[in-house]
Amino acid sequence: MSINLQSYAQLLVCPACQSKLVVDGRSFVCRSEPCRLRYDVKDDIPVMLSEEAQPIALEDWAAIMAKATTRS
Ligand SMILES: [Zn+2]
C-alpha cells in the first residue's frame, strides 16, 4: 500500500526555507526557486531533512513546477 503523497505535500513544508512542496514521482520538490531541494520518500516515509535533500538544476525545477501547477 502506498501513501498519498499529494496529501502529505499539503501538510509539509520545506525544512530549509518553509516553502510549500510539490510532488514529483516519489519525491517532494520545494517550490522556492533559490532553494530547489528534492526530498526523497523512503519506505513510504518522506525524508524531510535538508541534509538529506538533493538540490536540483534550475531547468529541471522549472519543468517540475510547470507540471505541478497544470495538474492541480
Ligand atoms: Zn526549500
N, CA, C, O and the ligand as a Tripos MOL2 file, in Angstrom:
@<TRIPOS>MOLECULE
protein
  289   287    73     0     0
PROTEIN
NO_CHARGES

@<TRIPOS>ATOM
      1 N           0.8500   -1.1960    0.0000 N.3       1 MET1
      2 CA          0.0000    0.0000    0.0000 C.3       1 MET1
      3 C           0.8830    1.2420    0.0000 C.2       1 MET1
      4 O           1.9310    1.2940    0.6440 O.2       1 MET1
      5 N           0.4300    2.2130   -0.7280 N.am      2 SER2
      6 CA          1.2600    3.3830   -0.8890 C.3       2 SER2
      7 C           0.5530    4.6170   -0.3480 C.2       2 SER2
      8 O          -0.6470    4.7900   -0.5610 O.2       2 SER2
      9 N           1.2640    5.4450    0.3250 N.am      3 ILE3
     10 CA          0.6700    6.6450    0.9110 C.3       3 ILE3
     11 C           0.3290    7.6580   -0.1770 C.2       3 ILE3
     12 O           0.8860    7.6170   -1.2740 O.2       3 ILE3
     13 N          -0.5710    8.5470    0.1320 N.am      4 ASN4
     14 CA         -0.9380    9.6060   -0.7950 C.3       4 ASN4
     15 C           0.0230   10.7810   -0.6160 C.2       4 ASN4
     16 O          -0.1070   11.5740    0.3160 O.2       4 ASN4
     17 N           0.9710   10.8720   -1.5150 N.am      5 LEU5
     18 CA          1.9900   11.9280   -1.3870 C.3       5 LEU5
     19 C           1.3960   13.3100   -1.5560 C.2       5 LEU5
     20 O           1.8830   14.2800   -0.9740 O.2       5 LEU5
     21 N           0.3350   13.3990   -2.3590 N.am      6 GLN6
     22 CA         -0.2780   14.7030   -2.5980 C.3       6 GLN6
     23 C          -0.8300   15.2890   -1.2900 C.2       6 GLN6
     24 O          -0.7290   16.4920   -1.0530 O.2       6 GLN6
     25 N          -1.4130   14.4290   -0.4470 N.am      7 SER7
     26 CA         -1.9490   14.9560    0.8170 C.3       7 SER7
     27 C          -0.8120   15.3290    1.7680 C.2       7 SER7
     28 O          -0.9330   16.2840    2.5350 O.2       7 SER7
     29 N           0.2770   14.5900    1.7220 N.am      8 TYR8
     30 CA          1.4560   14.9800    2.5030 C.3       8 TYR8
     31 C           1.9820   16.3400    2.0560 C.2       8 TYR8
     32 O           2.3490   17.1760    2.8830 O.2       8 TYR8
     33 N           2.0150   16.5510    0.7660 N.am      9 ALA9
     34 CA          2.5830   17.7930    0.2300 C.3       9 ALA9
     35 C           1.8190   19.0090    0.7290 C.2       9 ALA9
     36 O           2.3840   20.0950    0.8570 O.2       9 ALA9
     37 N           0.5200   18.8240    1.0140 N.am     10 GLN10
     38 CA         -0.2690   19.9510    1.5110 C.3      10 GLN10
     39 C          -0.0010   20.2380    2.9840 C.2      10 GLN10
     40 O          -0.2690   21.3380    3.4680 O.2      10 GLN10
     41 N           0.5310   19.2440    3.6940 N.am     11 LEU11
     42 CA          0.7880   19.3940    5.1280 C.3      11 LEU11
     43 C           2.2160   19.8160    5.4220 C.2      11 LEU11
     44 O           2.4740   20.5580    6.3690 O.2      11 LEU11
     45 N           3.1290   19.3430    4.6120 N.am     12 LEU12
     46 CA          4.5470   19.5590    4.9000 C.3      12 LEU12
     47 C           5.0640   20.8350    4.2590 C.2      12 LEU12
     48 O           4.5140   21.3160    3.2690 O.2      12 LEU12
     49 N           6.1120   21.3680    4.8260 N.am     13 VAL13
     50 CA          6.8370   22.4640    4.1880 C.3      13 VAL13
     51 C           8.3040   22.0770    4.1210 C.2      13 VAL13
     52 O           8.7640   21.1810    4.8290 O.2      13 VAL13
     53 N           9.0140   22.7610    3.2680 N.am     14 CYS14
     54 CA         10.4500   22.5400    3.1470 C.3      14 CYS14
     55 C          11.1190   22.9260    4.4790 C.2      14 CYS14
     56 O          10.9380   24.0490    4.9500 O.2      14 CYS14
     57 N          11.8860   22.0140    5.0870 N.am     15 PRO15
     58 CA         12.5280   22.3520    6.3630 C.3      15 PRO15
     59 C          13.6270   23.4110    6.2160 C.2      15 PRO15
     60 O          14.0130   24.0460    7.1970 O.2      15 PRO15
     61 N          14.1190   23.5940    5.0150 N.am     16 ALA16
     62 CA         15.1870   24.5700    4.8090 C.3      16 ALA16
     63 C          14.6490   25.9960    4.6890 C.2      16 ALA16
     64 O          15.2600   26.9320    5.2040 O.2      16 ALA16
     65 N          13.5050   26.1680    4.0090 N.am     17 CYS17
     66 CA         13.0330   27.5260    3.7320 C.3      17 CYS17
     67 C          11.5520   27.7370    4.0570 C.2      17 CYS17
     68 O          11.0360   28.8410    3.8810 O.2      17 CYS17
     69 N          10.8580   26.6870    4.5310 N.am     18 GLN18
     70 CA          9.4370   26.7770    4.9080 C.3      18 GLN18
     71 C           8.5100   27.0460    3.7240 C.2      18 GLN18
     72 O           7.3660   27.4590    3.9170 O.2      18 GLN18
     73 N           8.9920   26.8170    2.5020 N.am     19 SER19
     74 CA          8.1010   26.9450    1.3490 C.3      19 SER19
     75 C           7.2610   25.6820    1.1980 C.2      19 SER19
     76 O           7.5680   24.6390    1.7770 O.2      19 SER19
     77 N           6.1910   25.7970    0.4050 N.am     20 LYS20
     78 CA          5.3650   24.6300    0.1140 C.3      20 LYS20
     79 C           6.1150   23.6810   -0.8130 C.2      20 LYS20
     80 O           7.1160   24.0380   -1.4340 O.2      20 LYS20
     81 N           5.5880   22.4530   -0.8830 N.am     21 LEU21
     82 CA          6.2260   21.3980   -1.6640 C.3      21 LEU21
     83 C           5.2990   20.9240   -2.7700 C.2      21 LEU21
     84 O           4.0780   21.0230   -2.6480 O.2      21 LEU21
     85 N           5.8710   20.4120   -3.8390 N.am     22 VAL22
     86 CA          5.0790   19.7310   -4.8620 C.3      22 VAL22
     87 C           5.5850   18.3010   -4.9830 C.2      22 VAL22
     88 O           6.7290   17.9960   -4.6480 O.2      22 VAL22
     89 N           4.6980   17.4240   -5.4750 N.am     23 VAL23
     90 CA          5.0500   16.0190   -5.6480 C.3      23 VAL23
     91 C           5.6420   15.8270   -7.0350 C.2      23 VAL23
     92 O           5.0890   16.3040   -8.0260 O.2      23 VAL23
     93 N           6.7700   15.1260   -7.1010 N.am     24 ASP24
     94 CA          7.3600   14.7400   -8.3840 C.3      24 ASP24
     95 C           7.7410   13.2730   -8.2890 C.2      24 ASP24
     96 O           8.7460   12.9240   -7.6700 O.2      24 ASP24
     97 N           6.9410   12.4190   -8.9010 N.am     25 GLY25
     98 CA          7.1850   10.9870   -8.8020 C.3      25 GLY25
     99 C           7.0480   10.5480   -7.3580 C.2      25 GLY25
    100 O           6.0080   10.7590   -6.7340 O.2      25 GLY25
    101 N           8.0960    9.9370   -6.8260 N.am     26 ARG26
    102 CA          8.0780    9.5100   -5.4270 C.3      26 ARG26
    103 C           8.9750   10.4230   -4.5970 C.2      26 ARG26
    104 O           9.7350    9.9600   -3.7460 O.2      26 ARG26
    105 N           8.8790   11.7010   -4.8520 N.am     27 SER27
    106 CA          9.6650   12.6470   -4.0660 C.3      27 SER27
    107 C           8.9130   13.9680   -3.9790 C.2      27 SER27
    108 O           7.9290   14.1880   -4.6870 O.2      27 SER27
    109 N           9.3900   14.8400   -3.1020 N.am     28 PHE28
    110 CA          8.8390   16.1840   -2.9660 C.3      28 PHE28
    111 C           9.8780   17.1770   -3.4240 C.2      28 PHE28
    112 O          11.0770   16.9880   -3.2180 O.2      28 PHE28
    113 N           9.3990   18.2520   -4.0560 N.am     29 VAL29
    114 CA         10.3120   19.2960   -4.5030 C.3      29 VAL29
    115 C           9.8340   20.6220   -3.9060 C.2      29 VAL29
    116 O           8.6460   20.9450   -3.9420 O.2      29 VAL29
    117 N          10.7810   21.3770   -3.3610 N.am     30 CYS30
    118 CA         10.4920   22.6820   -2.7760 C.3      30 CYS30
    119 C          10.0620   23.6610   -3.8730 C.2      30 CYS30
    120 O          10.6420   23.6800   -4.9590 O.2      30 CYS30
    121 N           9.0420   24.4730   -3.5780 N.am     31 ARG31
    122 CA          8.5460   25.4590   -4.5460 C.3      31 ARG31
    123 C           9.4270   26.6950   -4.6500 C.2      31 ARG31
    124 O           9.2580   27.5000   -5.5660 O.2      31 ARG31
    125 N          10.3530   26.8540   -3.7340 N.am     32 SER32
    126 CA         11.1830   28.0520   -3.7310 C.3      32 SER32
    127 C          12.2880   27.9510   -4.7780 C.2      32 SER32
    128 O          13.0770   27.0070   -4.7730 O.2      32 SER32
    129 N          12.3350   28.9310   -5.6720 N.am     33 GLU33
    130 CA         13.3380   28.8810   -6.7380 C.3      33 GLU33
    131 C          14.7730   28.9200   -6.2120 C.2      33 GLU33
    132 O          15.5900   28.1290   -6.6820 O.2      33 GLU33
    133 N          15.1270   29.7930   -5.2650 N.am     34 PRO34
    134 CA         16.5060   29.7760   -4.7670 C.3      34 PRO34
    135 C          16.8530   28.5140   -3.9720 C.2      34 PRO34
    136 O          18.0310   28.1780   -3.8480 O.2      34 PRO34
    137 N          15.8710   27.8240   -3.4420 N.am     35 CYS35
    138 CA         16.1160   26.6410   -2.6010 C.3      35 CYS35
    139 C          16.2230   25.3680   -3.4570 C.2      35 CYS35
    140 O          17.2650   24.7130   -3.4640 O.2      35 CYS35
    141 N          15.1360   25.0170   -4.1840 N.am     36 ARG36
    142 CA         15.1230   23.9020   -5.1560 C.3      36 ARG36
    143 C          15.6400   22.5820   -4.6070 C.2      36 ARG36
    144 O          16.4150   21.8980   -5.2750 O.2      36 ARG36
    145 N          15.2230   22.2130   -3.4010 N.am     37 LEU37
    146 CA         15.6510   20.9280   -2.8560 C.3      37 LEU37
    147 C          14.6300   19.8400   -3.1560 C.2      37 LEU37
    148 O          13.4230   20.0810   -3.1690 O.2      37 LEU37
    149 N          15.1470   18.6290   -3.3980 N.am     38 ARG38
    150 CA         14.2850   17.4650   -3.6040 C.3      38 ARG38
    151 C          14.4120   16.5500   -2.3810 C.2      38 ARG38
    152 O          15.5130   16.2140   -1.9430 O.2      38 ARG38
    153 N          13.2510   16.1580   -1.8470 N.am     39 TYR39
    154 CA         13.2070   15.2670   -0.6900 C.3      39 TYR39
    155 C          12.6920   13.9150   -1.1310 C.2      39 TYR39
    156 O          11.6170   13.8200   -1.7220 O.2      39 TYR39
    157 N          13.4360   12.8820   -0.8530 N.am     40 ASP40
    158 CA         13.0210   11.5330   -1.2330 C.3      40 ASP40
    159 C          12.0120   10.9630   -0.2440 C.2      40 ASP40
    160 O          11.9200   11.3900    0.9070 O.2      40 ASP40
    161 N          11.2660    9.9880   -0.7320 N.am     41 VAL41
    162 CA         10.3650    9.2200    0.1190 C.3      41 VAL41
    163 C          10.9380    7.8150    0.1970 C.2      41 VAL41
    164 O          11.0180    7.1110   -0.8090 O.2      41 VAL41
    165 N          11.3370    7.4100    1.4040 N.am     42 LYS42
    166 CA         11.9310    6.0830    1.5810 C.3      42 LYS42
    167 C          10.9950    5.2100    2.3890 C.2      42 LYS42
    168 O          10.6090    5.5690    3.5020 O.2      42 LYS42
    169 N          10.6230    4.0510    1.8270 N.am     43 ASP43
    170 CA          9.6910    3.1390    2.5040 C.3      43 ASP43
    171 C           8.4250    3.8730    2.9380 C.2      43 ASP43
    172 O           7.9400    3.6840    4.0540 O.2      43 ASP43
    173 N           7.8910    4.7180    2.0410 N.am     44 ASP44
    174 CA          6.6690    5.4930    2.2970 C.3      44 ASP44
    175 C           6.8140    6.5460    3.3900 C.2      44 ASP44
    176 O           5.8130    7.0740    3.8730 O.2      44 ASP44
    177 N           8.0240    6.8540    3.7770 N.am     45 ILE45
    178 CA          8.2430    7.8940    4.7850 C.3      45 ILE45
    179 C           9.0160    9.0460    4.1420 C.2      45 ILE45
    180 O          10.1590    8.8680    3.7200 O.2      45 ILE45
    181 N           8.3970   10.2260    4.0680 N.am     46 PRO46
    182 CA          9.1170   11.3640    3.5000 C.3      46 PRO46
    183 C          10.3270   11.7110    4.3670 C.2      46 PRO46
    184 O          10.2020   11.8700    5.5810 O.2      46 PRO46
    185 N          11.4710   11.8260    3.7520 N.am     47 VAL47
    186 CA         12.6950   12.1630    4.4860 C.3      47 VAL47
    187 C          12.8610   13.6850    4.4300 C.2      47 VAL47
    188 O          13.4810   14.2270    3.5150 O.2      47 VAL47
    189 N          12.2890   14.3590    5.4330 N.am     48 MET48
    190 CA         12.2520   15.8160    5.4200 C.3      48 MET48
    191 C          13.4380   16.3960    6.1830 C.2      48 MET48
    192 O          13.2700   17.0860    7.1890 O.2      48 MET48
    193 N          14.6210   16.1080    5.6960 N.am     49 LEU49
    194 CA         15.8430   16.6260    6.2960 C.3      49 LEU49
    195 C          16.6160   17.3620    5.2240 C.2      49 LEU49
    196 O          16.9280   16.7990    4.1750 O.2      49 LEU49
    197 N          16.9240   18.6220    5.4870 N.am     50 SER50
    198 CA         17.6280   19.3790    4.4580 C.3      50 SER50
    199 C          19.0170   18.7920    4.1790 C.2      50 SER50
    200 O          19.5460   18.9620    3.0810 O.2      50 SER50
    201 N          19.6120   18.1030    5.1640 N.am     51 GLU51
    202 CA         20.9320   17.4770    4.9330 C.3      51 GLU51
    203 C          20.8390   16.3090    3.9530 C.2      51 GLU51
    204 O          21.8070   15.9940    3.2600 O.2      51 GLU51
    205 N          19.6570   15.6630    3.8990 N.am     52 GLU52
    206 CA         19.4610   14.5080    3.0160 C.3      52 GLU52
    207 C          18.9320   14.9230    1.6500 C.2      52 GLU52
    208 O          18.9510   14.1250    0.7140 O.2      52 GLU52
    209 N          18.4650   16.1540    1.5240 N.am     53 ALA53
    210 CA         17.8260   16.5900    0.2850 C.3      53 ALA53
    211 C          18.8640   16.8460   -0.8000 C.2      53 ALA53
    212 O          20.0240   17.1550   -0.5280 O.2      53 ALA53
    213 N          18.4010   16.7040   -2.0440 N.am     54 GLN54
    214 CA         19.2770   16.9130   -3.1990 C.3      54 GLN54
    215 C          18.8810   18.1980   -3.9220 C.2      54 GLN54
    216 O          17.7230   18.3390   -4.3150 O.2      54 GLN54
    217 N          19.7960   19.1270   -4.1070 N.am     55 PRO55
    218 CA         19.4660   20.3060   -4.9190 C.3      55 PRO55
    219 C          19.2960   19.9050   -6.3830 C.2      55 PRO55
    220 O          20.0140   19.0370   -6.8790 O.2      55 PRO55
    221 N          18.3560   20.5290   -7.0640 N.am     56 ILE56
    222 CA         18.1450   20.1880   -8.4710 C.3      56 ILE56
    223 C          18.4120   21.3860   -9.3640 C.2      56 ILE56
    224 O          18.3640   22.5350   -8.9250 O.2      56 ILE56
    225 N          18.6960   21.0930  -10.6260 N.am     57 ALA57
    226 CA         19.0380   22.1440  -11.5850 C.3      57 ALA57
    227 C          17.8370   23.0440  -11.8390 C.2      57 ALA57
    228 O          16.6920   22.5970  -11.7770 O.2      57 ALA57
    229 N          18.1070   24.3140  -12.1250 N.am     58 LEU58
    230 CA         17.0340   25.2910  -12.3360 C.3      58 LEU58
    231 C          16.0680   24.8510  -13.4280 C.2      58 LEU58
    232 O          14.8570   24.9930  -13.2620 O.2      58 LEU58
    233 N          16.5710   24.3220  -14.5400 N.am     59 GLU59
    234 CA         15.6410   23.9540  -15.6220 C.3      59 GLU59
    235 C          14.8130   22.7240  -15.2620 C.2      59 GLU59
    236 O          13.6610   22.6100  -15.6800 O.2      59 GLU59
    237 N          15.3930   21.8000  -14.4850 N.am     60 ASP60
    238 CA         14.6110   20.6510  -14.0210 C.3      60 ASP60
    239 C          13.5220   21.1260  -13.0620 C.2      60 ASP60
    240 O          12.3750   20.6840  -13.1290 O.2      60 ASP60
    241 N          13.9040   22.0280  -12.1780 N.am     61 TRP61
    242 CA         12.9460   22.5620  -11.1910 C.3      61 TRP61
    243 C          11.8000   23.2800  -11.9100 C.2      61 TRP61
    244 O          10.6330   23.0850  -11.5690 O.2      61 TRP61
    245 N          12.1330   24.1080  -12.9010 N.am     62 ALA62
    246 CA         11.1090   24.8610  -13.6420 C.3      62 ALA62
    247 C          10.1230   23.9020  -14.3320 C.2      62 ALA62
    248 O           8.9200   24.1610  -14.3600 O.2      62 ALA62
    249 N          10.6350   22.8050  -14.8820 N.am     63 ALA63
    250 CA          9.7810   21.8230  -15.5490 C.3      63 ALA63
    251 C           8.8500   21.1490  -14.5410 C.2      63 ALA63
    252 O           7.6800   20.9080  -14.8370 O.2      63 ALA63
    253 N           9.3680   20.8470  -13.3580 N.am     64 ILE64
    254 CA          8.5590   20.2140  -12.3060 C.3      64 ILE64
    255 C           7.4590   21.1740  -11.8430 C.2      64 ILE64
    256 O           6.3140   20.7630  -11.6520 O.2      64 ILE64
    257 N           7.8030   22.4360  -11.6650 N.am     65 MET65
    258 CA          6.8050   23.4130  -11.2230 C.3      65 MET65
    259 C           5.7210   23.6110  -12.2720 C.2      65 MET65
    260 O           4.5430   23.7220  -11.9320 O.2      65 MET65
    261 N           6.1030   23.6570  -13.5260 N.am     66 ALA66
    262 CA          5.1300   23.8340  -14.6190 C.3      66 ALA66
    263 C           4.1560   22.6600  -14.6510 C.2      66 ALA66
    264 O           2.9500   22.8450  -14.8180 O.2      66 ALA66
    265 N           4.6900   21.4570  -14.4880 N.am     67 LYS67
    266 CA          3.8780   20.2440  -14.4950 C.3      67 LYS67
    267 C           2.9470   20.2450  -13.2840 C.2      67 LYS67
    268 O           1.7730   19.8950  -13.4040 O.2      67 LYS67
    269 N           3.4650   20.6370  -12.1210 N.am     68 ALA68
    270 CA          2.6860   20.5940  -10.8840 C.3      68 ALA68
    271 C           1.5390   21.6020  -10.9100 C.2      68 ALA68
    272 O           0.4580   21.3160  -10.3960 O.2      68 ALA68
    273 N           1.7590   22.7740  -11.5010 N.am     69 THR69
    274 CA          0.6950   23.7870  -11.4800 C.3      69 THR69
    275 C          -0.3900   23.4710  -12.5060 C.2      69 THR69
    276 O          -1.5480   23.8290  -12.2890 O.2      69 THR69
    277 N          -0.0580   22.8190  -13.6040 N.am     70 THR70
    278 CA         -1.0930   22.4890  -14.5760 C.3      70 THR70
    279 C          -1.9500   21.3200  -14.0760 C.2      70 THR70
    280 O          -3.1210   21.2100  -14.4390 O.2      70 THR70
    281 N          -1.3680   20.4470  -13.2410 N.am     71 ARG71
    282 CA         -2.0950   19.2910  -12.7450 C.3      71 ARG71
    283 C          -3.1370   19.6830  -11.7040 C.2      71 ARG71
    284 O          -4.1960   19.0590  -11.6380 O.2      71 ARG71
    285 N          -2.8650   20.6970  -10.8930 N.am     72 SER72
    286 CA         -3.7770   20.9740   -9.7810 C.3      72 SER72
    287 C          -4.7510   22.0960  -10.0820 C.2      72 SER72
    288 O          -5.5780   22.4390   -9.2370 O.2      72 SER72
    289 ZN         13.0550   24.9950    0.3040 Zn       73 ZN73
@<TRIPOS>BOND
     1     1     2 1
     2     2     3 1
     3     3     4 2
     4     3     5 am
     5     5     6 1
     6     6     7 1
     7     7     8 2
     8     7     9 am
     9     9    10 1
    10    10    11 1
    11    11    12 2
    12    11    13 am
    13    13    14 1
    14    14    15 1
    15    15    16 2
    16    15    17 am
    17    17    18 1
    18    18    19 1
    19    19    20 2
    20    19    21 am
    21    21    22 1
    22    22    23 1
    23    23    24 2
    24    23    25 am
    25    25    26 1
    26    26    27 1
    27    27    28 2
    28    27    29 am
    29    29    30 1
    30    30    31 1
    31    31    32 2
    32    31    33 am
    33    33    34 1
    34    34    35 1
    35    35    36 2
    36    35    37 am
    37    37    38 1
    38    38    39 1
    39    39    40 2
    40    39    41 am
    41    41    42 1
    42    42    43 1
    43    43    44 2
    44    43    45 am
    45    45    46 1
    46    46    47 1
    47    47    48 2
    48    47    49 am
    49    49    50 1
    50    50    51 1
    51    51    52 2
    52    51    53 am
    53    53    54 1
    54    54    55 1
    55    55    56 2
    56    55    57 am
    57    57    58 1
    58    58    59 1
    59    59    60 2
    60    59    61 am
    61    61    62 1
    62    62    63 1
    63    63    64 2
    64    63    65 am
    65    65    66 1
    66    66    67 1
    67    67    68 2
    68    67    69 am
    69    69    70 1
    70    70    71 1
    71    71    72 2
    72    71    73 am
    73    73    74 1
    74    74    75 1
    75    75    76 2
    76    75    77 am
    77    77    78 1
    78    78    79 1
    79    79    80 2
    80    79    81 am
    81    81    82 1
    82    82    83 1
    83    83    84 2
    84    83    85 am
    85    85    86 1
    86    86    87 1
    87    87    88 2
    88    87    89 am
    89    89    90 1
    90    90    91 1
    91    91    92 2
    92    91    93 am
    93    93    94 1
    94    94    95 1
    95    95    96 2
    96    95    97 am
    97    97    98 1
    98    98    99 1
    99    99   100 2
   100    99   101 am
   101   101   102 1
   102   102   103 1
   103   103   104 2
   104   103   105 am
   105   105   106 1
   106   106   107 1
   107   107   108 2
   108   107   109 am
   109   109   110 1
   110   110   111 1
   111   111   112 2
   112   111   113 am
   113   113   114 1
   114   114   115 1
   115   115   116 2
   116   115   117 am
   117   117   118 1
   118   118   119 1
   119   119   120 2
   120   119   121 am
   121   121   122 1
   122   122   123 1
   123   123   124 2
   124   123   125 am
   125   125   126 1
   126   126   127 1
   127   127   128 2
   128   127   129 am
   129   129   130 1
   130   130   131 1
   131   131   132 2
   132   131   133 am
   133   133   134 1
   134   134   135 1
   135   135   136 2
   136   135   137 am
   137   137   138 1
   138   138   139 1
   139   139   140 2
   140   139   141 am
   141   141   142 1
   142   142   143 1
   143   143   144 2
   144   143   145 am
   145   145   146 1
   146   146   147 1
   147   147   148 2
   148   147   149 am
   149   149   150 1
   150   150   151 1
   151   151   152 2
   152   151   153 am
   153   153   154 1
   154   154   155 1
   155   155   156 2
   156   155   157 am
   157   157   158 1
   158   158   159 1
   159   159   160 2
   160   159   161 am
   161   161   162 1
   162   162   163 1
   163   163   164 2
   164   163   165 am
   165   165   166 1
   166   166   167 1
   167   167   168 2
   168   167   169 am
   169   169   170 1
   170   170   171 1
   171   171   172 2
   172   171   173 am
   173   173   174 1
   174   174   175 1
   175   175   176 2
   176   175   177 am
   177   177   178 1
   178   178   179 1
   179   179   180 2
   180   179   181 am
   181   181   182 1
   182   182   183 1
   183   183   184 2
   184   183   185 am
   185   185   186 1
   186   186   187 1
   187   187   188 2
   188   187   189 am
   189   189   190 1
   190   190   191 1
   191   191   192 2
   192   191   193 am
   193   193   194 1
   194   194   195 1
   195   195   196 2
   196   195   197 am
   197   197   198 1
   198   198   199 1
   199   199   200 2
   200   199   201 am
   201   201   202 1
   202   202   203 1
   203   203   204 2
   204   203   205 am
   205   205   206 1
   206   206   207 1
   207   207   208 2
   208   207   209 am
   209   209   210 1
   210   210   211 1
   211   211   212 2
   212   211   213 am
   213   213   214 1
   214   214   215 1
   215   215   216 2
   216   215   217 am
   217   217   218 1
   218   218   219 1
   219   219   220 2
   220   219   221 am
   221   221   222 1
   222   222   223 1
   223   223   224 2
   224   223   225 am
   225   225   226 1
   226   226   227 1
   227   227   228 2
   228   227   229 am
   229   229   230 1
   230   230   231 1
   231   231   232 2
   232   231   233 am
   233   233   234 1
   234   234   235 1
   235   235   236 2
   236   235   237 am
   237   237   238 1
   238   238   239 1
   239   239   240 2
   240   239   241 am
   241   241   242 1
   242   242   243 1
   243   243   244 2
   244   243   245 am
   245   245   246 1
   246   246   247 1
   247   247   248 2
   248   247   249 am
   249   249   250 1
   250   250   251 1
   251   251   252 2
   252   251   253 am
   253   253   254 1
   254   254   255 1
   255   255   256 2
   256   255   257 am
   257   257   258 1
   258   258   259 1
   259   259   260 2
   260   259   261 am
   261   261   262 1
   262   262   263 1
   263   263   264 2
   264   263   265 am
   265   265   266 1
   266   266   267 1
   267   267   268 2
   268   267   269 am
   269   269   270 1
   270   270   271 1
   271   271   272 2
   272   271   273 am
   273   273   274 1
   274   274   275 1
   275   275   276 2
   276   275   277 am
   277   277   278 1
   278   278   279 1
   279   279   280 2
   280   279   281 am
   281   281   282 1
   282   282   283 1
   283   283   284 2
   284   283   285 am
   285   285   286 1
   286   286   287 1
   287   287   288 2
@<TRIPOS>SUBSTRUCTURE
     1 MET1         2 RESIDUE 1 A MET
     2 SER2         6 RESIDUE 1 A SER
     3 ILE3        10 RESIDUE 1 A ILE
     4 ASN4        14 RESIDUE 1 A ASN
     5 LEU5        18 RESIDUE 1 A LEU
     6 GLN6        22 RESIDUE 1 A GLN
     7 SER7        26 RESIDUE 1 A SER
     8 TYR8        30 RESIDUE 1 A TYR
     9 ALA9        34 RESIDUE 1 A ALA
    10 GLN10       38 RESIDUE 1 A GLN
    11 LEU11       42 RESIDUE 1 A LEU
    12 LEU12       46 RESIDUE 1 A LEU
    13 VAL13       50 RESIDUE 1 A VAL
    14 CYS14       54 RESIDUE 1 A CYS
    15 PRO15       58 RESIDUE 1 A PRO
    16 ALA16       62 RESIDUE 1 A ALA
    17 CYS17       66 RESIDUE 1 A CYS
    18 GLN18       70 RESIDUE 1 A GLN
    19 SER19       74 RESIDUE 1 A SER
    20 LYS20       78 RESIDUE 1 A LYS
    21 LEU21       82 RESIDUE 1 A LEU
    22 VAL22       86 RESIDUE 1 A VAL
    23 VAL23       90 RESIDUE 1 A VAL
    24 ASP24       94 RESIDUE 1 A ASP
    25 GLY25       98 RESIDUE 1 A GLY
    26 ARG26      102 RESIDUE 1 A ARG
    27 SER27      106 RESIDUE 1 A SER
    28 PHE28      110 RESIDUE 1 A PHE
    29 VAL29      114 RESIDUE 1 A VAL
    30 CYS30      118 RESIDUE 1 A CYS
    31 ARG31      122 RESIDUE 1 A ARG
    32 SER32      126 RESIDUE 1 A SER
    33 GLU33      130 RESIDUE 1 A GLU
    34 PRO34      134 RESIDUE 1 A PRO
    35 CYS35      138 RESIDUE 1 A CYS
    36 ARG36      142 RESIDUE 1 A ARG
    37 LEU37      146 RESIDUE 1 A LEU
    38 ARG38      150 RESIDUE 1 A ARG
    39 TYR39      154 RESIDUE 1 A TYR
    40 ASP40      158 RESIDUE 1 A ASP
    41 VAL41      162 RESIDUE 1 A VAL
    42 LYS42      166 RESIDUE 1 A LYS
    43 ASP43      170 RESIDUE 1 A ASP
    44 ASP44      174 RESIDUE 1 A ASP
    45 ILE45      178 RESIDUE 1 A ILE
    46 PRO46      182 RESIDUE 1 A PRO
    47 VAL47      186 RESIDUE 1 A VAL
    48 MET48      190 RESIDUE 1 A MET
    49 LEU49      194 RESIDUE 1 A LEU
    50 SER50      198 RESIDUE 1 A SER
    51 GLU51      202 RESIDUE 1 A GLU
    52 GLU52      206 RESIDUE 1 A GLU
    53 ALA53      210 RESIDUE 1 A ALA
    54 GLN54      214 RESIDUE 1 A GLN
    55 PRO55      218 RESIDUE 1 A PRO
    56 ILE56      222 RESIDUE 1 A ILE
    57 ALA57      226 RESIDUE 1 A ALA
    58 LEU58      230 RESIDUE 1 A LEU
    59 GLU59      234 RESIDUE 1 A GLU
    60 ASP60      238 RESIDUE 1 A ASP
    61 TRP61      242 RESIDUE 1 A TRP
    62 ALA62      246 RESIDUE 1 A ALA
    63 ALA63      250 RESIDUE 1 A ALA
    64 ILE64      254 RESIDUE 1 A ILE
    65 MET65      258 RESIDUE 1 A MET
    66 ALA66      262 RESIDUE 1 A ALA
    67 LYS67      266 RESIDUE 1 A LYS
    68 ALA68      270 RESIDUE 1 A ALA
    69 THR69      274 RESIDUE 1 A THR
    70 THR70      278 RESIDUE 1 A THR
    71 ARG71      282 RESIDUE 1 A ARG
    72 SER72      286 RESIDUE 1 A SER
    73 ZN73       289 GROUP 0 **** ****
